[in-house]
């Protein structure tokens, strides 16, 4: 009771202190502006209508008063706390920086706001609206009050499109069926503007290149009575002749080596190469003409339409060959009376064809390590003069597991590879192409990696892939690799690791030779490609197959009963994984992020378990953050010798279920806070006598690990640093009935903190 009284006293003291301090720097003869309120003085409106109008109009009033938190203007308090700005020091500068100067009554124009509110009401159909405003001054503070009398809203009675018998008139009349203006709807000026834009968009698809929304007039007749309005849409009488014509494409000129600072080229006296219907002006023959056949969407004699106009520009940009892409249209000399002709010009400024880039970066990876990586990449953007990309890269890096038990067992990586990308589908006997804004790509990738886990083992990995990437839209992507081969082999195993195999046989799985030959497919829906805020779903699904075709054509070895390729047994499995996320923006500063991951792998034939590099892991800074990396599961199993190992044991499984929820909120422009809850586990598909309780069963929900925690994010725009502190709430390795550990939480116990608080450092959001 005594503590509560003290806290209450402190809160009252803070409120009084801030209140007294708020008018400290208000000049004489002026007052601190505390905001505005709106009153609806109209008995014809329902309570719901009044509330809606108050919400809409309140956001229009300017200026805004000083920011408040829980009704207290803390930013103003800090500004005033800085004192005399002439006496500058670090503390004063800091307070002034995070503070906010007082908003004064002298900056408020009540008459202007009153007219603005009245105009807004008229624009949304309240044609008889009246608005009045005044100011109430108490001491050195002032508050504005605006009284609104909207009257009854006017609704649409009839909508008529006044047209003639010309082609333009018929096109506008045909557009009426999908109009945004409907009888009985309230009149709204914004809807009228959108309707004009809609009609213009329809006309653009039918060849009316020179038409614009400003050429459409919508007359509103509010004199018909009964608070009704008739709308008449018509074309301006002085509309230019060029705007009344539909146009077709005459000639298409492409300048693939255009310099942005050069004069606009003359098409009359240049060497023009006509290829596939396009005039290509490229004296240096930097690009093969055939490149543009499957890129361009405008052909000679096509009716102009905005869709193909924008698609062509987007496809040229997606090649990642041109730094600037622009085009223009001009009237062709070959014009007919009713239908015009347009010459089309594309000016393409190339990026540097060859480049060498070095990069030193911090990185987080799916194996829950954080460290540094140095990468050197050579790129040729136009290898065979058809926008083919060749990337030759090498990298070296070191990684340390911050949330693991081990010490001194760092990981070192050396690798390199070649990626060759062709901007089209390359499929034998077929000529495939897409017509959307994104050019499909064929990718060939060959890579080699050497992974050295210090004091444990060294693995080398060779990988080759042939695949296709295509995007039907900006938010949807398909990636299909019909041929994928990966060979992993241990080349150096320390005696310490070999000695540990005697009492931990499952460690052998990490150093097994792995030969994977198969196919995989990935499907992604990401509505946040260009904007990382907002509400919506993200989905990524993966299907991975190995040895399915090879298993049909390769016979078993009569001795080992395994199927081999080049004397090596290959893995056989079916694996699938889905990652579903839902982001919900509560307000501009608060967002709820949710994720569900479900993965399932079935080994068969040559394999009794998934290859180690294909198995599922859980725990760590991008997973269950209350548990150390790869420490959870499988199932209820916990290795009895784990505490005797001088290095941490990675646990893996064939099945995975993970659920994450995180509340993210902005503290200021740089700092963000988070509160999270994670749960999940991994399991084995088949029974393993060496790991009792690891097999998936119908009691899987009772075997989920649960953890919670808080986090801080430092958003540096180009880089987001993340610090998460988690603690377990439920541990599946404990006996049934004892797995919830809420009663064991003891922040004052040093040993408890050491065993249960897990600090995770990462880069970027966990999901």
N, C-alpha and C positions, 0 to 999 in steps of 0.2 A: 504493500500500500504506500509505503514511504517512497519507494522508487518511482511509482506511478505519479505521485504528487510532484516529485522533483522534475520528471520528464515534462509533465504538463506545465509546470512553472517555466522551464526553459523554452518551451514552444511559445508560450504567451510572450515571454521576454523578446524572443526573436521577432515575432510579429510586430510588437511595439517598436523595436529598434529599426526594423526595415521601414515601417510606416513613417516614423519620424524623419528618417533619413531621405525619403523619396523626393522631397521638394527642396533639398539642400541647394541645388544649383539652378533653380527656376528663377529667371530674372524678375525684377520688380515690374509690376504692371501686367505680368503674364501669369499663366497657371499651368499646372501639370495636367495634360489631357489623359483621362482615365478610360476613354473609349466611348462607344455609342450604343444606344439601345433603340429598337424599333417597336412601335406600337401600331397594331392594326385596328383602326377605328372604323369598322365596317360590319354592320349586323347582317349583311347579305351573305357573308362568307361563313362556311362551317369552320369548326375548330381545327380540323385537319388541314383545310386550305390555308388558314391563317398561319399555322405552324410551318407549313411548307414555304409560304412566301417570305416569312421572317428568315428562314434558313437561307433562301436564295439571295435575298437582298442584303443580308448582313455582310456577306463577303465582298460587296461592292464598295463599301464605305472606306474612304481613305482620309488621313493616314491611320494605320493601326496603332493602338496604344502599346506601351511597353510590354514585353513578354512577361508572362506570369507562370509560376509553377505553384499549384495548390493555392492560387489566388494571391501569391506573393511575388512582387517584381524583383527577383533576386539579381537579375542582370543589371537593373538600374541601381540596386544597392551596391554592387561591386564597382560600378562606374563612379558613383558618388564617394565610395570608400577610397578611391585613388587620390582624392583630394585635389589640390591645385595642380593642374597639368604642367605648370611652369617648373615645379619642383620634381624633375624627372629622376627616377631611379628604377631599378629592375622590378620591384614590387608594384610601384605605381603603374608602370607600363603594362605589367601583366594584368592588373585589375582593369585597366582601361581597355585592354584587348578583349578580355572575356566579358566585359560589361557592355552596357547599352545606354547612350545618352538619353535624357528625358525627352519625351514627345510633348511639345508645347501646344497650348491652345491657339497660339498665333499661326500655327501651321495648318489649322483646320479651316476649310472653306465650307461652311454649313450650306450656303446657298447652292454651291456647285453640287454637293452631295445630294441635296434635295432634288435638283433637276435631274441628276443621274438616276436616282431611284424612280422618279416619275417616268423617265424615258424607258427604263427597263420594263416597268409594268405595262406601258403601252406596247412595247415590242412583243410581249407575250400575251397580248389580247385584251388587256384591261384599258380600253380606249378612253374611259372616263376617269382615269386615276388622278388623284390629287395628292401632293406630298408637301409637308411643311416640316421645318426643323428649327430647333432653338437650342440654346446652351444654358446649362445650370452650373453656376459657379458657387462653390462652397470653400471659403478660405482660399487656399492656393491650389485647389484642384477643380477641374471642370469636366463635365460630362455632357455629351450631346444626345438629344432625343429627337427622333424623326417619327412623325405621325403620318401614316399612310392610309388613304381611303381609296382602295382600288376600284370599287364598284363591281358590277358583274362582268365576267369574262365573255368576250365575243367568240362565238363558234362559227365554223365554216358551214354555209348552207349549200353552196354549189361551187364546183371547180370546172372552168371551161378553158380549153386550149383553142385560141383563135388562130386558125391556120388557113392556108390557101391550097391550091392544087399543084403547086410546085413540088419538086422532089424534097426540098427542105421542109415544106409544110407537111407532107405525108410522113416524113421521118419523125417530126415532132409529135404529130398526132398518134403515131404508133407507140411513142414512148409514154403516153398517158396511162396505159394499163398498169404500170408499176410505179405510179406517182406516190410521193410521200404525203401528199395533201389529200385528206379524206373528209367528206362531210361529217359533221357533228364533232370533229376535233377542234380544240381551242386554236385560235389563230396564234401563230408563233413565227416571228420574223426569221429566226434561225432556221426553222424548217423550210421557209421560203427560199432562203439562200442555198440550203443544201439541195433543194429541188432544182434550182437553176444549174448547180454543179452536176447533178445527176443527168439532166437532159443534155448538157454539154458533153459529158462523158459518153453518152449514147451516140451522139452525133459524131464524136471523134472516131468511134468504132466503124462508122459508115462513111468515112472519107472526108468529113468537113473539117479540114485542117485549120483553116483560118477563122472558124467560128469561135466565139468566146461567151462565157456566161453573162457578160455585161450587155450583150445584144438581146437578152431576154428581159422583158418588163412584166411584172405581175401587179396588176391593178386590184386594189381592195375597195369594194363598195360597202361601207358600213351604214348606209342610209336606208337600208331595206327594212329596218325595224326589228324589234324583238331580240336585240342583241345578237343579230346574225350578220354575217359578212359573205358576200359573193366575191370569188377570186377569178380573175381573167388573165390568162397568160398569153402574151403575144410577142412577136419579134419587132424590134425597133424599125420604124419606117425608113430611117436613113442607114440601114445595114449595108455595108459595102458589097459590091457584086462578088468579090472574091470569097467572101464569107458564106455566100449562098450556094456555092458549088461544092459537090463532092470531088475528090481528087484521086487519081491513080498514080502509081509510081512510074516514071518514065525511065530515067537512067540512074544507076547507082555507081557512085565514084568512091573508091576506098584509097586512102593515103596511109599505108601502114608504117611509114617512117617519117611522120610529120613532126616538125620542130615547133614547139609552142610559141617561140619568139620570132618565127618567120612570117613573111607576108602570106596572106591567103592565096593559095596557088590558083593559077588560071588553067581551066580545063580545056581551053581551045588550042593551045600550042604545046601540049605536053604529050609525051609518048604514053599512050594508053593501051594496056593489055586487056583485051576482052576475054574473060575466062568465066564460063558458066553463067553468063548474063551480067557479070560485074566488071566495071572498068577499074583495074587495079594499077595505081600509079606507084611503082616501086622500082626505080631505075637501078638500085643496088641489089635488087632481088634478095632482100633480107628475109622475106617470108615467101613460102611456097603459096601460089594462088589457091591450091586445093584446101588450105586451112580454112578459108572463108566460106566454102560451100556448105559446111555443116554448122557454121556459127551464125551466119546472117539469116534473118527472118523476113527481110524485105526482098522481093524479087520484082523485076520489071513487069509491069502490067498488073501488079497487085493493087487492090484498093487500099488507100492509106487507112491505117487504124492505129490507135494509140497503144494497144496491147503489143503488137509486133514492133512498134517503135521502141517501147521500153524494154521489151525482151531482147532485142538486138544489142542495145547498150549494155544491159546486164550480162549477157553472154560474153561480150567482148571484155568487160571488166573482170569476169570470173576466170578468164584465161591466166591472169596474173602475169601478163607479158607487157601490158601497156600501162604507163603511168597516168596518162590522161586520155580520156575517150570523150569526144564530142562530135556532134553532127548538126547539120543544118539542112533546111529544105528551101528551095527557091523555085519559082514558077518556070516551067519549061517553055521554050518557044513553041513547042508542039501542043498548043492548047485548043481544045474543042469548045463549042459554044456552051454546052450544058455540063460537060465534065472537064475539069481541069487536069493538068499533068504537073507532077513535081519531080524535079531532079533532087536526088539525095546525095549528100556528101558526108563521109565519115573521115575524121581526122584523128589518127591514132599515134600518140607519142610513146615510143617504147621505153620500158625500164632498162637499166643497164643489163645487157645480156649475160655477162659473166660477173660474178662477185665472189668475194672471199670474206666470210664473216666469222669472227671469234666471239665467244660468249662465255662469261663466267657468271654462274647463277647459283642461288640456293634453291633446293628442290625438295619436295616431298613425293614419295612414291607409294605404290600400292603395297609394298612390303613393310610399310610403316617406319621407314628410316628417313632421317632428315640429314642433309649434308650439303656438299658443294659439288659442282660439276663444271668442267671446262670442255667446251665443244668447239671444234673448228670445222666449218662447212664450206665447201666449194659448190657453187650453183651455176648451172648454165640454163637459162630460161628458154633457149631456142636451139636446142642441140642439133636437130636435123631440119631446121628452118620451118617447122610447123608447130611451134609453141610447145615442144616437148621439154619437160623439166628433167634435168639430171642433177641429183644431189649426191655428193660424195662427202661423207662426214666421218670424223673420228672424235672420240671423247675419252676423258679420264676423270674419275671422280672418287670421292670417299664419302662414306655415310656412317652416321652413328645413331644408334637407337636410344633416344632419350628416355622412353618409357619402359625400357626393358631392365632385366636384372643384371645382365652381363656388364663387365667392365674390361676394356682393352680388347674386345673382340670386334673391332671395326671391320667394315666391309670396304674393299677397294674394287673398282670396276674399270676395265679398259675395253674399249670396243670401237667398232666402226662399221660402215656399211655403204651401200649404194642403193638409191631409190630413183627409179626412172618412171616418169609420169607422162602419159599420152592423153591429150585432151579429147578423147572420144572413146567409144566402145571398140575394142579390138577383139573381134570374135570371128573365128574361121568360118567362111562360107556365108556370113551374114553381114549386112550393112545396116547397123542399128544407129539410131540417133534419137535424141530427146528434143522437145520443142519448148521446154520451159526456160526459165531465166538462168539456169545453172548448167554449164557444160559438163557432161559426164567424164569420168577419168578412168583410165586403165593404169594400174600401178604394178610395177615389178620391184620387189624389194629383196635384197640379199644382205645379210648382216652377220657379224661375228662379235661375241661378247665373252670376256674373261672375267669371272667373278671370284674374288679371293676373300673368303671369310677368315680373317687372320686367326692363326692358331688352330683352325678347324679343317678346312678343305678348300680346294680350288676347282671350279667348274668352268668348262668352256662350252659355249653354246653357238650352234650354227643354225641359221634360219633363212628360208627362202619362201617367198609368197608371190602369187599372181592373183590380182584381185581387181574389183571394179567398185567405184564410188559414184553415186548419183543422188541428186537432191530434187525431188518433185517441187519443193518449195523451200523457203529460207529456213523453216523450222523443222523440216523432215529430211532425214538422211538415211540412205541404204548403203551398206558396205558388204560386198560378197566376195570372198576369197575361195574360188573353187579348188585352188591348189595351194596347200600350205604344208611345209615340211620343216620340222624342228628336231635337231639332234643335240642332246645334252650328255656330256660325259665328264666324269670326275678324273682329273689328271694328277691331283696331289691331295692325299688324305693324311693328316697328321696322326702320329701314334696316339696322341691323347684322344682323338676322336675315335680311332679304332678300338682303343681300350674300353671306351664307353659303350660300344656295341654289345659287349658281353652281358651287361645288365640292362641295356635299353635297346633291344633289337629294332625298334621302330625308327631309330636314328638312321638305319641303313637306307631307308626310303629316300632320304634327302640326297644321297650320293649315287643312287641307282642310275645306270645308263637309261636314257629316255629317247625313244625314236618315235616321233609323232608324224604321221602323214595322213592328211585328210582335208576337210573343208570347214569353213565357218561363215556365218552370216550375222550381221548386226543391223538392228533397226532402231533409230533414235528419233524421238520427238522432243524438240527443245524450243519452246516458245520464247525463251529468254536469250536468244542468240545476240540480239542487239541491245537489249535492255534487261539488266539483271534484277530489276524491281518488278513489282506487279504480282498478280494472282494467277495461278494456272498449274497445269500438270506437266511434268517431265517424265519421259519414259525411255528406257534403253533395254532392249531385249537381245540376247545372244544365243545362237545355236552353234555348237562346236562338235564336229564329228571327226573321228579318227579311225582309220583302218577298215572302214565299212566297205569300200570298193576293193581295196587290196585284199581284204579277207575273203572275197568271192573268187579272186583269180589266183591267189597264191595257196599252194598246198601245204599241209602240215608236214613238219619234219618228222620222220618215222620214229626218231629216238626221243627228241625233246617234246614232241607233240605241239610244237609251236610253229607259227607261220613266220618266216624270215624273209627279209629283203637284204641282199648283200651280206648274208650271214648274221644279220642283226634282227632280233624279234621287234616287231613294231607294236605300239599300243593300240588297243581297241576300246573305244568308249563312246558314249553319247552324253553330251553335257549341255545344259541350258541354264541361263541366268536372266532374271528380270530385275530391273532397278526402277521402281516407281516412286516419284516424288510429287508432293503437293505443296506449293508455296501460297501463303495467304497473307496479303498486306492488310494489317489491322488499321494502320494509318501511315502517314508519310515517314514515320520514324520507327515503326514497329512491324516486324514480319515474323510469321510462324512458318518454319520449314519442317517438313515431314518426309521420311523416306522408309520404304519397305524393300528389302532385297531378299529374293528367294532364288537359290541355286540348287540344281539337282544334277548329279552325274551318275551314270550307270556304266561300270566297267564290264566288259564281256570278252569272250574269246581268249586272246593272248594275255589279257589283263585281269587281275583280281582286285585292283584298285586303280583310281585315276593316277596318271603320272604326277609326280610331286609338283611340277610347275603349273599343273592344271587343277590342283586341289584347292579347296576353299580354306581360308584362314579368317579368324575373327579376333577382335581386340586390338587396341592401339589408337593412334591419334586421328584416324579417319574412320574409326569403327566404334567399338565399345570403349569409350575413353576412360571409364572407371577401372579398366583392366589392362594390364600390360600387354604389349604386342604379342599376338598369337598365343596367348596363355589360356584361353577359354576352350573347354571341350577336349576332344569330341564327346558329346553327351555329358554324362556325369563323371566321366573318367578324369582322374588326376594322377599323373605319374608319381609313384611313391618315392622315386629316386631323384625327382626334379630338384629338390633342395640340396642334394649331394653333388650335383653337377656344377662345375665352375663356369659353365656357360648356359645360356637359357635355351630350353627345348621348345622348338616350334611344333605346335599341334596343328594338324590338318585333318580335313574330312571331305566326304563326297557330297554332303548335303549342307546347305546353309540357310538360316533364317535370321534376318536382322531387321529391327524396327528402331528408328531414331526420330526424336522430336526435339526441336530447338527453337526457343523464343529469342529473336534477335532484336535489339533496340539500339538506336543511335543516341550516344551521349553528347557528342558534338561532331564537328566536321571530320575529325580524325578517329576518335575513339568510339567503339561499339561494344556493347555488353551482350552476354548470352547466358541463358539458362537451358540446360539440356537433360533429357532422359534417354538412355539407350538400353536396348535389350536384344538378346539373340543367343545363338549357339550354332555349332556345327555338329554333324553326326557322320558315321560311317554307313555305307549302303549295306555292306556285308558284315557278318559277325567276326570279331577279332578276339581270339582267346587271350591275347596279350593285353588287350584294353577292354576290360569288362565295363559295361554300361555305355559304350561308345556307339552302339548301333541305334539307328533311328527306330522309334517305336511309337505307339499310339499315345504314350504319355509325354510326348515331346514338349508340350506346353508347360509341364511341370519341371522341365530341365532348362528353362531359359535363364540366362544371366541378366541381371538388371543393375544399372548404375545411373548415377546422376552427377551433376556438377555445374560449375559456372565458368564463364570464359570472358576474355577480353580480346578484342580485335583492334589492331592498329592499322588503319586504312591509309596507305600512302599513295593512293590512286593507281600507281603502276605496280604496287605490291601490297598484299594484305598479310600482315603477320598475326598469327593466332596463338593464344595461350589459353589452355583449358586445364582446369583442375577438377578431377573426377574422383568419386568414391563409390564402392560397391554397395548395393542394397540387397542383392540376392546372389548367392554363389551356388551354382548347380553341383559342384563337387562335394558339398556337404551332404550328410544323410538327409533323407526325405523328412520333412517336418522341422528341420533346423536350417533351411537354406536362406530364409530371410534373416538378415543380420542387422536390422534396424536397432535392436536392443543393445548391440555391441558398440554403437557409435560413441566415441569419447574423444572429442577434439583436444582435451587437456592431456591425454596420454601420449607421450612421445613415441612409444613403440607402436601404438595403434595408428598414429599418423604415418609412421614410416612404412607400415605394412599395407595401408589402405588408401592413402592419398596419392593419386597418380597425376604427375604434371606432364602435360603433352604440349609440345611446341610444334607448330606447323605453319605452312604457307598456304593461303587461300582458305576458303570455307571447307569444312569437312564434306559437305554435299550441297 
